[in-house]
Amino acid sequence: MGYRPLRTVGSVGVLVARVALTVASRPSSATSPPAWGAFLPDGGETLPGGSYYDIRWNATHDTDASLFTTLTLSPGGFMTAGEFPTGGASWTWHVPTVNLPGARVRACGVAYDGSRGCRESSANFTVPMTPPYVGLVSPADGAENVPLGAAIELAFDPPPDVANTTWTFVPAMSFAISWSSGDTFLTLSPTRPFAECTAYTMIVSDGSRSLSFTFSTLCPAPRALDYGYDPALNGSIWMSFNKPMDRLETYATISRSIPLVPTWNATNTYLVLRPSPAFSPCTTYTVTLHGGKDMLGNSGVILPGPLPNPFSFTSKCTPPYIVSTSPANGTTGVPVMEPVIVTFSEPMNWTTVTWSIRPTVSMQERPQGNVLTLEPLAPYTRCTEYIVEILSGESLAGLALVPGPVPNLWSFTVVCTPPAPRGLTIVPLPPDHVRITWAPAPRVDLYRVYESPDRFAAWPWGVLGETQSPSFDASHLRDGQIHYYLVRAVAGGVEGPNSTMASKAEIALAFSPGTTNVAWVSLPYNHTMRRATDIASALTDARADLVGRWDPANQKPVLWYRFRGQWRGTDFAIRPSDGILLGCVAPLVWPVVGTDQSVTLSFLAPPGLFGDVAWVSLPWTSAYRTARDVVVDLEGSIGPGANTRIVEIGKWDYTTQRAVAYRWTPTGWTGVDFPIGPGEGVYLRVVSAFDWQPLLLQAPVP
């Protein structure tokens, strides 16, 4: 178990930082400082005092979206600090009302991994200001994240009457006052720190000149929210913070000396120190946490709490035991290839661990950490009880295995579930029925046929019927509905897994004398149509005069068409995934049945810049609801970079006789995210060569 204080440090106290190894030496520096580009002001500019100027810089670091950046003025002081975006950032500066014949701005950035670097104006710029004036030197007017101990610095020309120079500060503060350089320079050092996350306003006047400015303080001040330890031999010391911390500015030391390997979370707010090698058993360690800095360089301290600083702990010295087993003792219905998983209370010396299983099964050992996995190399015997025992074992500390909360002689019984029906097919049985058939399964009592109009419907589907024979007829051929079918075997009251999914739908096309009446349609990957003549015969001459298949190599359809009383052209073979073109001469309703198989579609690299078109049939039982699903499967996303394989997917709108498209643009995919139903042909606009196996909602059981 882990140990930590019982409270969270609140609004006082400051951070746990600077991660050290065994002594308080710095970790090695990060390897890649930020890269700096354009910078303004970069020298030669004239910036009138009291004007506003946008300081601009361009800093990048790997793929980071931001850097923690501090701006300073030379001569002068603190301007502002905060987390600014990479690739172009700016801050509006209220130029001080101080004459600066030669000045430069310096930006210093720190990345989350500790990388850091600075960029300064390449040459001096000028801030002209004619006396008399009073100006703010540091911090800048409007500054943010001002350090809590920062001094206020003002310049006067000519020198003021010191006795008559007054100021007000809201909220009220007290300062140590220092005049220098012939009373032309005033430094106000706070006698106590500023309050964090607070906006301050100051008005200063010498009777003839006045100045008003504001700034806000560090928000929030860095502090440790919690810290603790895990005394296991492979345990850890951990710390959490209220804001991102500088990885190269945080420390912890440990005695007795042992190397600690630091691991940070992505936002630098949680640190884990793990021993390498492991803690020695039954050993007392003392840990001291030291103050450090946040990403903007602000320091802090650690306040004592329920867990003191420094604190001590003793590593574990208890012998190992078995925490859990899977399958657990007495489990029934265990799958025939289920691994045996044994979890120990701590990492084991695997050379000392021995085990047995009865009846004997060849197992592959996979030990890791405190978990032993035994994977069967052949299926268990169904409906059989197996007995497992860990015969011996020692921890890394050499302590022998002892009894624990679960028995170290346990048993489980393998499932008696029947297998999935194999080789399911579906054919039309005119005039009104479909027939579903499958291969008989051994030791099966009956088969249960399920049906749903929606292949994505939650399980369980409705039961269409039960049969003891490996076939089932349903009166669905011409009912105008979509049907999906699954079959499961039942033995001893236990239902087995799904068969291949079958489908039935009707391709219905109206006829209008004023349009072309052509349609791109899809077919299941396993169906009863073998050639173009089969489709022409099914549709009859009275309803169709054109059957086509898309030829992607030549970017045109291969046609089988009726002309002057005869069918002409190419009586092409129909392959799984072919997009089919139909031409109608009268309204038609074509019932189609089939199943799908896993088929790899190969697309060639197009010769042109705009991509080749490929009309295809998607499986009727695919896992795609809409065009977006296809894009995500092919490209991984619908973002700006998701155009490596295709740049467009579309389908044919028979009513309007034109395509509906979902397209890639430089800002991502847009257009019509149309639904994909059975019988609807789609096209892809291909921009590179690739192979693709469309996803099926239910894996085929051949």
N, C-alpha and C positions, 0 to 999 in steps of 0.2 A: 504494500500500500504506500501512498505518498503522504508526506507530512508537510504542513504549511501553517502559518499563523491563522488565528481565528478571526481576524479582522482584515479589512482592506484599508490601506493608507488613504486618507481623504485628501482634503485640499491643502494640507501642509506636508512638509517633508519633501524629499526629492529623491531622485532616481537610484535604481540599482544599475550600474553601468559598467564600463570597461571590462570586457570579458578577458580574463587572463587564463593562461594555462597554469602550471604549477606555481609559478611566481608571477609577480605583478609586472611582467614584461608585455610589451605591445604585441598583438597578433601581427602576422605579416600583412603588408599593405595590399590593398586591392590592385589588380593588374592593369586596369584599363581606365585611365583618367578621361573625363569628358572631352569631347571634341568641340572646339569653339569656332564659330564662323563670324558672320557680320556683327559689328558692335558700334553703337552710337551712344554718346559722342566719341569719336575716334581721333580727335585732334584737329585744330584749326578753326573750330566753331567759336562764335561769339554768342553767349547766352546772357541776355540782359538780366540783372538782378531783379528778383520779384516776378519773373516770367515763369511760365510752365513749360516743361520740356519732357517729351517721351523718351526715356532711356530705353534702348532696344538692344537685345542680344539674341544670339542663336547658339544654343548649346545642346549637344546630343550625347547620349550614352547608351550603347547597345540598343535594346528595344524599350528602355524606360520611357514612361509618359511624362515624367517630371523630374526635377532636381530641386534640392533645398539650396537656395541661393541667398547670399548676403551681399548687399551693395554698400560700398564705402566711398567717401570722397577724400581725395588728397590734393591740397591740404584740407583738413576738415575732420570728418569722422563718420559715424554711423548714419546711413541713409534709410535703409529698410531691409527686411529679411522675410522669407517665406518660401512656400513650395510653389514653384513656377513651372509651366509646361516646357518641355523640350521642343526643339524645332521652331522656335520663335516666341519670345516673351518680351514684355515691356512693363515699365512702371513710370507713372507720371510724376515728375520731380518738380516741386516748387523751388525754383532756383533761389538761393539765399541772397538777401540784400547786403552782400559783402563784396568788396572789390577783390577779385582773385585773378591776377594777371597770368597765372599758369596753374591749371588744375587738371586732374584726371579722375575718372570713375573706374573703380575696380569691382568686378563681379567674381565671387568665389562660389562654386557649386559642389555639392556632395550628393552622391548617388546612394541608393539603398544598400548596395554591396560594399560601401565604404570608399569607392573610388572618388577622387576629388581633384579639383584643378581650378585655376583662376584665369581671368582675361582682364586686361586693363586697356584703357585708351592708349592707342599707339603713340600719341603725342599730346601736348598740352592744348587745352581750350581755354577761353577767356570768359570771365564773368566781370564786366565793367560795372562799377557802382561809384557814383560821385558823392562825396561827403556833403552834408552830414548824414549818417545812417546808423542804424543799429540792426544787426543781422544775426540769424541763428546759424551756428556752425555745426552743432551736433546735439541731438539727432535731427534729421531733416524734418521739416514741417510735413505732417501726414504720415510719418514713419510708422510701421507696424512691427510687432515683435521686438520692441526695444528692450534690451537686457534690464533686469530688475535693479541692477546696481549702476546703471549708466549715469554719467554726469551730464548736466546741461551746460553747453558752451556757447557764449555769445560774444560778438565783436562789435566795438563802437569806434567811430571815427567822425569827429575828434573825440578825445576822452570825455566822458560825462562828468557831471558833478556827482561824485560817488555818494555823498551824503544825501542827495536828493533823488538818487536812483532807487526805484521801488519796483516790486513785482508781486503779482498774485498768482497762486497756483491752485487749480481746482481739479480733483479733490486736494485738500490742503496737504502740504509736505513741508518738512524742515530740511535745511541744507547747510552744509559747511561752505562758507563763501571765500573765494580766492580771486583777487584782482591781480593782473600781471600785465607785462609789456606796457608799462606806463599807463595803467588803468584803461587800456584799450581792449582788454580781454578779460571776460568774467567767466569763472567756472563755479557752478553750483553742484556740489556733490551731496547726494541724499544721505542723511544721517541714518536712515533705515531704508530697506529696499522698497521700491515701488510695489504696489499691489498688482498681481498678475491679472491679465485679461481686463485691463482698465484703460479708459480713454482719459488723458490728462490735457488740460488747457492752461496755458501760461500767458499772462500779459505783463510786459516789462516797459517801464517808462523812466526817462531821466528828466521829465518836465517839459522838454521840447520835442523829444522823439519817443515813439512808442512802437511796440511790436507785439503781435498776437500769433500764437501758433498752437497746434495740437499734435499729439502722438498717442499711440496705444502700445501697451506693454506686452511682453511675451505672453502667449496664450496657447495652451496652459504652460505653467512651469513643469519641467519634467519631474516625474516621481515614480517610485515603485508602487504598483498596485498590490502586488502579492509576491511572495517567494516561498520556496520550500524545497523538499528533497524526497527522493525515493531511496530507501536504504538497501534495496535489492542489489545483488552483486553486479548486475548490469543496469542499475538504477541511474539516477540523475539528480542534478541540482537545477532548479528552474526558477525563472523570474519573469514577471509580467509588468509592463509599463503602460503609462497612460498616453504615450505618443511615440512616434518612431525615434529610435536611438541610433547614434553613430556607432557602427560595429567596431571601429578602430579606437573608440574612446570609452569603452566600458570594461570593468575589471572585476574579477573575483579571484581569491587565492585560497588554496586548500593545504592543510597540513594534517596528516602525513602526506608527503608530496606524491602526487600522481597526476599524469597528464589528463586534462579535461578537454574534450573536443566540443567546440560550440556549434550549435545549430539554431539559426534564427527563422522565424516565420517571414513571409514575404513582405510584411509591413514593418518589420523591425520592432515589434511590440511584445514579442514573446521569445525568450531565450532558454534553450535547454543545454546544459553542460553534462556530457556523458563521459564516464571514465574510459580510458583506453591505455592499458588493459583494464579489465573489470576491477571493481573494489575487491580487496581481500576480505574473506569472511571473518566475522567477529572482530572487526577492526574499527576503532574510533577515529573519526575524521573531524577536523575543525575548519569551517568555511568562514571567510571574511569577505563581505561585500563592500566595495569602495565606490565613492561618488564618481560620476562620469559626466558625459555631455550628450545633449540631444543633437539632432541633425543640423541645428543652427549654432552649435557651440556653446550652449548655455549649461552651466554646471549645476550640480545639486548635491544633496547629502541624503543619507538613509537614516530615518528615525528609528529608534528601537521600538519593537512591538512585542506581541505575544511570543513570537519566535525571535530571540535576540540576535543582534549582529555584533560580533561573530556568533555563530551557533555550531553545535557539535551533534554528531549522530554516530551510531554504531551500525555497521553493515550487518546484514542477515547472516545467521549461522545455523538456521534450522535445516534439517535434512529434507530432501525433495520428496514429493508425494504426487499422486495422480489427482489432478483437479477435475477432469471430465473425460468422458469417452464418447465417441460417436462411431457407430450407433450406441446409444446408451443401453444399459443392461435391461433385457426383456423386450427390446424393440422388435416389432413384427413388421412384415411388409417391406423389408429392406431391399432396395434395387440390386440386381444381380452383379453390378460393377461398382457398388458403393465402397469407397475407401474406408478403412478403419483409421480414426484420428484419435490420438492420445495426447492430451495436454497435461504437462507436468507443471509443478509450482515454480520451477526455475529452469534455466538452461542445463542440459545434461551433457555428460561425457558420453557421446554416442558409441564409442568403442566398448563401453561397459553394459549397454542396454541389450537385453535378449528378450525374446517373446515367443509365443506359440499360438497356433490356431488349429482347432479340431472341428470337423475333418480338415485334413491338410489342404492348403491352398497356396500356390506360388504367389508371393507378394513382392512388390517393388518397394524398398524402404526409401522414404524421403524425409530425413530428419532436418529440422531447422529450428535453432533457438531452443525453445522449450516445448516444441510440438513434433510428435512423430506421426507421419502419415504412411500407412501401408496400403498400397494400391494393388488390387487383384489383377493378375496378368491373364486370367481367364474368368469367365462368369462363374459365380457361385451356383450351386445346384438349387433350383427353385424349391420352395416349401421345405427348406432344410434348416435345422438349428446349428449355429456355429458357436464355439466357445473360445474366448480369447483370454490370454494371461500375459502380463509382463513378468518375466521370470527374474530379472535382475536389472540393476542400473545404479549409477552414481552421478552426483552433481559435479560441476566443474571444481568444487572444493573438495571432492573426494568423499562426500557423505553419501551413505547408502540409502536407497529408496525405502520409505516407510509407508504403512497404511495411511490412506487419506479418506476424504469424504465419500468417494465412490468405490465400489468393490473392484478389486484387482483380480477378479475371475468373473467375467461377465459373458453373457450370451445374447445373440440376436437371431431372428428367424427371417429367412429370405422370402421375398414376396412370391406369391403364387399367381400373380397377375398374368393373364394371357397376353400374347403379343398383339401388335397392331395388325389388322387385316392387310394383306399385301396385294399388290397388283390391281387396285381398284380401277374399273373402267365404267363408262356410261355411254349408252347408245340410244338413239331415238327408236321408239316402238310405235310406229304410226297405227291408228291416226292420232291418239291422244296421250300415249304413255312414254315414259323413259324407263330404261332398265339399267340398274346398277349391279355390277358383278365384281367379285373378288376371289382370291385364292382361299380355300379352306385352311383354317388354323387348327393345330392339334389340341386335343383336350379342351374344346370349347363347348359350352352349353347352348349358347345362342349368340346372335348378332343384333346390335341395337343401331338403328339408322336415325341419324339426327339431321335436321333441316333448318335453314334460316334464310330469310330474304336479304340479310346483310351479313357478309362474311366477317365484318368487324364486330358483330354483336357479342356481348359478354356471354361467357359460358355459365350455365348450360344452355344449349340450344333446345328447341322443341324436339321431342321424340316423334319421328314420323311413323315408326313401326318397329317390330321385332320379328326376326325370322331365324329358323334353324338351318336354312339353306344359304349358300353363299351368293344369293342374288335377291333383288328387291325391285318391284315395279311400282312406279308412282304416276298418277294421272296429271302430269304437269306439262306435257309437251306443248300444248297450245292454250295454256290458261292465262297468257299475257303477263306473267309474273317472272321475277328473277328468283332462282333457287340455288342454294349451296348445300352440299351434302357431305356428311362425315359418317363413317361407320366405326363402331367399336365392338370388340369381342368381349363376351362375359363368360366367366368360369367360376363356379363356386360362389356366386354373388359378387365377385370382384370384376370391375370393368377395366379393360385394358386401354392403351393409348389410341390416338386418332389414326385413321387411315389417311391415304391421299385425299385431298378435297376435290370433289367434282362440282360442276356448275352447269346450269341451264339458263339461257336467256333468249329473247326474241329480238332480232334485228328488224325494226319496223321503219320503213321508208315511205313517205308520202310521195305523190307525184303532182308536179305543177307544170303545165305546158309552157309557162313563161320562163323556166330556169333550166339549167343544165342537168339537174337531177343526178348528180354523181356524188358518191360518198366513199370516204376512206373508212374501212371498218377493221376490226381485229377478230381473230379466232383463237380459241384455246390452243395450247401447244400440242395436245393430243386430241384429235377429233376425227370425224369420219370422212372428211374431204381430202382427197389425195392429189387431184389435179384440177385445173381450171374447168374442165368439162364436168366434173362432179358438182361444182358450184352452179354452173349454167343449167345442169339438169335439175338440181334442187330448186332453183328459182323459176325455171321454165322460160321458154321463148316469149311468152305473153307478158312477162314482168321485167325481164332484164335483157339487155343487148350488149353488155360490156362487163368483162371480168379482167382485172389487172393485178399485177404484182410489181412493187417498186424495185428497180434495178439500181442500187446505190453506186455501182462502179461507173455506170453511164449516165446517172442522174436523170432517169426517165422511167416511166412504167413499161413493163412488158405486157402486151395486150392480147386478149382472146375476145373477139368481138363478132357480132352478127351483122352481116351485110348482104343484101340482096338474097335473103332466104337461107344463107349458109353461115356457119361459124368459121371464122378465119383467124389468122395470126398464129400465136404460139400457145399451144396447150401445155402451159408450164406446170411443173410440180410445185406443190405447196409445202413449204418448209416451216418448222416452228419459228415463230417471231416475224413471219412475213406480214407486211402491211398489205391489205387487199383493197382494190378499187372496184366499186360496183357502179354500173350505169343502169338507171331504171327507165322503163317505158310505161309503167303502170304501178300503182301502189303495191307494196309487197310486205309480208310479214314472214320472216325466216327464223324458225326455231333452231338454235344451235346448242349442242351439248358437248362436254369434253372435260378433260383434266389437264393439269399442267405438269411439266417436268423442269428440272434445273437445266437451263440452256445458256451457254456462253455466247453472247453476241459480239462479233468483231467488227470494228469500224476502222476504215482507212483514213490516213491523213489526207485532207483535201488539198488540191493544187492551188486553189485561190485563197484570197484573204478573208472572204466572208463565210467560209464553211460550206460543207456539203449537206444536203438534206437527206435524211433517211426515214422513210415511212416504215413503222414497225407495229407489230402487235405486242402489247404487254400481256403477261399471263392474266387470265380472268380471275385467278385467285392470288394476285400479287398483293404485296404489303403496302401498296401506294394508294392513298386516298385521293390526292390531288397532284397537280404538276409540281408543286413545291417539294413534295416527298421525293419525286424522281430526281430533282435537281440536288437535293441534300444528299441522296445516295450516291450520285455521280460526282459531285463537287465537294461535299463535306459541309457546305453552308450555302447561304444565298447572299453573301457579302460581296464587296467590291472585287475581291480576288477570286471569286468562284466562277472562273471562265476558262479552266484549263482543258476541258473536254468538249463541252457544248456551250452555246451562247443563246439557244432558243429551244423551247419545246412548245408544240402546238397540237391542236386537234381540229378536225373538220366539223364545222357547223353546217349540218345538212340544210337547215331551214334557210340560212342566208347564203349558202353556197360559197363560204369563204372560211379561212382559217382563223381560229382564236389562239393567241400566242401569249406565252410567258417568257420574257426576254431578259438577258443580262444587259446592264448598263454600267458605266464606270462607278456608279454609286451603289450597285447591287442589283438584284433581280427585281423586276417589276412587270406589270401587265396583268393579265387575267390568270389567277391561280385556279384554273378550272378543275372540276372533279373528273376522275377517270373511272368510267363504268365499263362493265363487260360489253364487248362489241364495238367499242369506240377506238378507232385507229388514231395513233399519234405519230408525230414526226419529231425528229431531233435535228438541230442544225449543228453539225459536228465540226470541230476546229482542230482535232488532233487524233492520232491513231490510238485506240485503246480497246481492251476487251472488257465486257461487262456481263455479269450474270444477274438478271433482275431478281429481286427478293420475292420469295413466296411466303404467304401468310402461314401456311402449313407445309412443313417439309414433306416431300413425296416419300411414300413407302412402296418401293418398286416390288 
